[in-house]
Amino acid sequence: MQSMQKDLKPFLQETKYCDYNNLAVQALVNEFKGKYTNQKNLAVALFHFVRDNVLYRVGLWNRKASETLAEKSGTCTNSANLLVSLLRAVDIPSGYGVMRVNGQEYFGPIMLETFRNKVSKNSVHIYCYVYLNDKWIKCDPSDDKELSENTSYFNPTTKLVEWDGFYDSILNLDPQHILKDDGPIDNIDHIISKKPRNARGIPIKVANLYVKFLRQNDKKINNTKELEPLFMSWLKNNYSIYYYLYFVVSWWRNLKLSRSQ
C-alpha cells in the first residue's frame, strides 16, 4: 500500500500549468465537494462540467488550467489539463494520456479539404486518466456536448463521450489513425509550453469559425461534400472580412509554392 501511495504522489502534485491552488479553481471544486461525497460521483461530475462548459476550439494550447476555466474554451490539451487540475484539487489522482494521431484523418469526415493540408499527419491528442477503485480509467472531455450533438450523426468521431467512472470512455477514433498511445503521464507542462508552429493567424481564426458554424448549423447534412460550400456561404454572410482574407492568404501561399517548384 505504501508503494502504491508513493507511485500516485506525482499524480496529485500541482505544476505550472496544472495550477489547482488557483482561487477560482478552488472555489469551483469546493462547490462540487459540497454536493458529492463519493469520489466516483465527484469525478464524474467534474468530467461533465469540463465537457459541457469548455467549448472545443483549435489553435493555441499554452494555457494554465485556471485560464481555460476563465476562457471557457480550449483545445483537447486545455480541457484535459483543466479536468486533471480539478481532480487533483479534490485529492483524486489523475494524469494525462498522450496520443500521436494522424491529424489529417482522425477528426473524421468533418475535416474539410480546406484545412487538411494545414494539419500535421503526426499530431498530439491529449486526454485524461483518473485513478478510481484501485485502477486507472481513461476519459476524454475534449468535444463539448453542443458540438457532439450537432455533428455526430454524420461524423462518428464526435459521438458524445459519456463517462460513468467505471470504464474507459474516450473519443470514438478509428484505430488506424492512432499512431501511439501513452499514459498515464503525471506532468505534460513540456507539451503545453511548447510553441505551436501553425496555430496562429487567419487560417486558425477561420478554423474556429468553422467549429462555430458546426455548432450553429441547423441544416441536416446528408453528404459531407455539402459541408464546405455550406460553411463558405455561412462565413461570407456572417464574417465576410475573414472570408475574403482567407482566400487572399490561401492564394498568396499557393503562389509562393508554385514559384518555389
N, C-alpha and C positions, 0 to 999 in steps of 0.2 A: 504493500500500500504506500509506504514512504517513497519507493522508487517511482510509482505511478504519479504521485503528487509532484515529485521533483520534475518529471518529464512534462507535466502540464503547466508548470510555472511560467515558461516563456509565453504560453498562450493566454495568460492573464495580465501581461505587462502592457503598460502604456508606451507608445512610441511617438515620434514627432507627428506622424500623420494619423495615427490611431489615438487621438487625444481625448480619451474618455473622461478626464478630470475637468474638461471644459464645463463652465457653469450651465450652458444651455443643454449639453448632453446629460449632465447630472439631473437637471430639473425634469427633463423628459423621462429618464428612467425611474425617477422617484414616483412619477405619476403611474407608471406601469407596475412598479413594485407594490403600490397601494392596491392594485386591482388583482394581481396574480401572485399567489404564494407558492405555487408549484413551478419548479424550474422549467419543465417541458412547456407548460402553458404560457409561461412568461417568454420563453424563447420563440415560440410560435407567434405570439402577439407582436413581438418586436420585428420578426420577419415580415409579417403582414404590414406593419407600419411602414417599413422601408419600401417594400414592393409597391404599396399603393400611394405613397406620399413623395417619393423621389422619382420624378419623371425622367425616363430614359433619354439620353442625348449622346451624341458622338463628340469627339474632339478632346479638349484639354482635360486631363485627369489629375493634374497637380493640385489636389485639394485635400485639406485635412478633413476628418470626419465632421468636425463642427462646422466647417464651411459648407460641406454638402448638405448638412441639416438646415443651415440657413438659406441656401440657394434653392433647395427642394428640387434639384435636378442633378443628374450626373451620369457618367459612363458606368459600365459594368464594374469597373475598378472602384469608383466612388461609392456605389451602392453597397458592394461587398464590404468595403472598408468601414462604412457607417454602421452596418449591421454588426461587424466584428467589434467595433467600438462600443456599441450599446450592450452587447452581450458581455463583454469583459467588464463593463461598468456595473453589471449585476452579478459578477463573480461566476459567470458561465464560461468555461474555457472555449475559445474559438480561434479559428485561423483561416487561412486562405488556400483555395485551390487555384493553381495556375495552369491553364491550358494553353498550348500552342495550337492554333487553328488556321485553316485556310480562310483568311479574312474575306476573300473574294467570293467564297461559296457558302460559308457557314450561316450567314443571315437567311439563306433560303431564297425562294423566288421573289421575295420582296426587294432584293438588291437590284437597283436599276443599272443598266449598262452605262449610264451617265457617270456613275460613281465607281464602278467596278475596278477600273484601272488605277484608281487613286487609293485603293486599299491593298495592303501587303498580303501576299499569299502565305506569309508566316506572321500571324498576328497573335496578340495575347488576349485571352479572355480570363477574367478573374471572377471567382465565385466564393462561397463561404463554407467552412467546415464548423460544425458545432459538436461539442463533447457532451453527450447526454446518456444516461443509463449505461455508463462504462463503455461507450463506443463512440467513434467518430461518425457523424452523419453529414452528408452534403446537402446544401440548399442554395438556391440561386435567386436573389431578388432583382435581377437585372431589369427585366421587362415590366414596366408598370401595368396595372390592370387595364387601364383605358386603352393603351396601345395593343395589348394582347387581345382584348375582346373585340377590337375593331379590325384586326388583321388575321387572326389565327385561322379563320375559316378558309382562307386561300393560301396561308403561309404557315405550315406546320411548326416551323421553328419558334414562332411566337405564341405557341399554345400556353395558356395561363399556367404558371407554376404554382401549385398548391402544396403546402408542406404541413405535415401533421406532427412533426417532432419525433417520428419513429423511423421513417425510411428516407433514403436519398431522394431528393427531388431537385433536378436541375433542368436547364433548358433542353428542349426537345431537338437536340442536334443530331445530324447524320454522322454516325461513327467514322465515315470516310473522310470527313472534314476535320477530324480531331487528329493532330499530329503527335501530341504529347500531353500527358495529364499528370501533374504532380501535386502532392499535398498530403496531409495538412502542413502548411508553412506558417511559422509564427510571426514573421515580420517581412513585409514587402515594401518598406519605405524606399528601398533602392529602385523599385519599379515605379512607384508613384512619383518619385522625384526626377525620374528620367525625362528629359526634354523631348517632346514629340517632334517628329520631323514634318509631318504633313497635316497637323491638326489645327491649322490656323487659316485665316483668310476667308475669301469669298466662297471657295468650294465647301468648307466646313459649315459656314453660315447657311448655305443652300441645302446642305445635307440635313441640318437640323430643322430647316423649314420643311423638308420632305417628311421628317418624322412628325412634325406638327400637322402636316397635311394628312398623314395616315390616321392620326387621332381624330381629325375633324371630318374626313371624307364620309359622306353618307350614301354614296353611290355604290351599289353592290358590284364587286369585282368578279366577273365571270371568267376572265382570262388575264393573266398577269401582264400581257402585252398592252393592256389598257392603261396600266399604271403610269407609264412615262408621259403619254400625251395628257392624261388627266392632271398629273402633277404640274406639268409645264403650263397648262391653262390656268390652274389654281394659282401658281406662282405669279404669272403675268397679271392676273386680276387683283391679287392681294399684295404682292411685293414686287411691283414692276421694275423697280430700280435693281433688285437682285436678279431678276430675270434677264435684264439686258447686260448687267455687269458680268454675270456668269458666262454668258455667251461670248462676251468680249475677251474675258480671261481664257476661256477654252480655245477660242480662235487664235489668240496670241501664242499659247503654248503649242498648239498644233503647228503653227507657222514656224516656230523655233525648232521643233522636232524635225519638220520636213527639210529645213535648211541645214540641219546637222547631219543628215543622212547622205 
